[in-house]
Amino acid sequence: MYEDLYYKKIVFATYKRHGGPQKCVVHDCPDIIPSEDQVYPDRAVEREVLKLEVICTNKGDGCPWEGKLKDYESHEEECEFIRQPCGRSGCKDFVYKKDLEGHLKEDCLMRPVDCEYCKAKLVFKDVKDHHLSDCPEFPVECDQCHMDKIFTRLQEGLRV
């Protein structure tokens, strides 16, 4: 029963990917996979298969969804447990859909921030280096008087 749908969804993908006839991959069958225009769906079988109870492929990541196969596609579009790329330039993290907003606001090393001292625009991962080498307003303790001074005043004091 299921093989008709299996052919339609999986095997045809192989056919298209390889651009021509391929050997059947179901049960080491010697047949050649027919082209799409040579196979017709069995609607009765399709209806039965779509009634089957299934679980989300993201169950291992915590998704509790269970339902009929016919409802799976709409669930998949909304599933909060799908891992997706952050999307920010330079960030290679993959996060759950449910965690993306928090990642973008608080966790992404490539999130834009303003330096709290000089208000320069930078990405979060560069803040520490900016403070230690580039920020003209970053407070630094003076070795001479042991007072916190901003970096530019400290440099002026060293030139005197």
C-alpha positions in Angstrom: 0.0 0.0 0.0 2.6 2.5 1.0 4.9 1.8 -1.9 2.8 3.9 -4.3 3.3 7.0 -2.1 6.9 6.0 -1.5 7.5 6.0 -5.2 5.9 9.3 -5.7 7.6 11.2 -2.9 11.0 9.5 -2.5 12.0 7.6 -5.6 10.9 10.3 -8.0 13.2 12.7 -6.1 16.0 10.3 -6.9 14.9 10.2 -10.6 14.9 13.9 -10.8 18.2 14.4 -9.0 20.0 12.0 -11.3 18.2 13.3 -14.4 17.1 9.9 -15.8 16.1 6.3 -15.2 17.5 4.7 -12.1 17.3 1.2 -10.7 14.6 0.8 -8.1 15.9 1.1 -4.5 12.9 -0.6 -2.8 13.9 -4.1 -1.6 16.7 -4.5 -4.1 14.2 -4.6 -6.9 15.7 -5.1 -10.4 13.1 -2.8 -12.0 13.8 0.5 -13.5 12.0 3.4 -11.9 9.4 4.6 -14.3 9.2 8.3 -15.2 6.5 10.4 -13.5 4.2 10.3 -16.4 4.1 6.5 -16.4 2.9 6.2 -12.8 -0.6 7.2 -11.6 -1.4 7.7 -7.9 -3.8 5.3 -6.2 -6.2 7.7 -4.4 -7.7 5.0 -2.2 -4.3 4.0 -1.0 -3.3 7.6 -0.5 -6.4 8.2 1.6 -5.5 5.2 3.8 -1.9 6.3 4.2 -2.9 9.9 5.1 -5.0 8.5 8.0 -1.9 6.8 9.6 -0.9 8.2 13.0 2.6 9.6 13.0 5.0 11.5 15.3 7.0 14.6 14.4 10.5 13.9 13.1 11.7 16.4 15.7 10.4 14.3 18.7 14.0 13.5 19.7 14.5 17.3 20.1 11.4 17.6 22.3 8.5 18.1 19.9 5.4 16.4 21.5 3.3 16.5 18.3 1.4 13.4 17.2 -1.3 13.2 14.6 -2.4 12.0 11.2 0.0 12.0 8.3 -2.4 14.4 6.4 -1.8 17.0 9.1 1.9 16.6 9.3 2.8 19.1 6.6 1.0 21.9 8.3 2.6 21.0 11.6 6.0 20.9 10.0 5.6 24.5 8.9 4.9 25.6 12.5 7.1 23.1 14.5 9.0 25.0 17.1 11.7 22.2 17.3 13.0 22.6 13.8 16.6 23.7 13.8 17.3 26.6 11.5 20.3 28.8 10.8 20.5 32.1 12.8 20.5 34.0 9.5 22.8 36.8 10.7 25.9 37.4 8.5 28.8 35.6 10.1 26.8 33.5 12.6 27.0 29.8 12.0 24.7 28.8 14.8 21.6 26.6 14.2 18.9 27.2 16.8 15.4 25.8 17.4 12.7 27.9 15.8 11.3 28.5 19.3 14.6 29.9 20.5 15.4 32.1 17.5 14.1 35.4 18.9 16.1 35.0 22.1 19.2 34.0 20.1 18.9 37.1 17.9 18.4 39.4 20.9 20.7 38.0 23.5 22.9 35.1 22.4 24.1 35.7 18.9 27.7 36.7 18.9 27.1 38.6 15.7 24.2 40.8 17.1 24.6 44.5 16.6 25.5 46.5 19.8 26.6 50.0 20.7 29.7 50.4 22.8 28.4 51.6 26.2 31.3 54.1 26.5 31.8 55.7 23.0 28.5 54.5 21.3 30.4 53.0 18.4 28.4 50.4 16.4 29.9 46.9 16.5 29.0 43.3 16.8 28.9 41.7 20.2 31.9 39.4 19.6 34.1 42.4 19.1 33.2 44.4 22.2 36.0 43.2 24.4 38.7 43.8 21.8 37.2 47.2 21.1 37.3 48.2 24.8 40.9 47.1 25.1 42.3 48.6 22.0 40.0 51.0 20.1 37.5 52.7 22.5 38.5 56.3 23.2 36.1 56.5 26.2 36.9 53.2 27.9 37.9 53.7 31.6 41.4 52.5 32.4 43.2 52.6 35.7 46.2 54.9 35.6 49.4 53.2 36.7 50.7 56.5 38.2 47.7 57.8 40.2 45.6 54.6 40.3 42.4 56.5 39.3 40.1 55.3 36.5 40.5 57.6 33.5 39.1 57.3 30.1 41.5 55.9 27.6 42.1 59.2 25.7 42.9 61.1 28.9 45.2 58.4 30.0 47.1 58.6 26.7 47.3 62.4 27.0 48.7 62.0 30.5 51.4 59.6 29.3 52.5 62.0 26.6 53.2 64.8 29.2 
